[in-house]
Amino acid sequence: LGVGAHSHCDGQRWWNISNIDDYIKYTREEKEVKEAQETLNETLRLRERVVFGLRMNEGVNLKVLGQPWEKIFDQEQLNKINIYIKKGLLLKSKTHLKATDRGRLLLDEMSAQLI
């Protein structure tokens, strides 16, 4: 609900118009404000689960993904994750991947690089 808002349900993602003037106009005219939608395949859904899990204090539990987390990302993305770990932006244990305090400041950019 709102300008540019994104929603997700059952593998479908959709988002609203991001221009405030158009959003207000469509709302007043009782027109649909959805700008577009897409279907997420299983790999994209798992990538998003990892990326959004990084925003949690405990990070993402890699053991609950149903497959090795390294298979969810392509080689370029895995290289970026390893760079983030080396730069101290992410921490990886045997079970979790999480953002460091410094990494939390850059999560928007890192997330965009990993999706």
ABEGO torsion letter per residue (X at the ends): XEBGBBBBBGGBBBBBBABAAAAAAAAAAGBBABABBBBBBAAAAAAAAAAAAAABAAEBBAAAAGBBAAAABBAAAAAAAAAAAAAGABBBBAABBBBBAAAAAAAAAAAAAAX
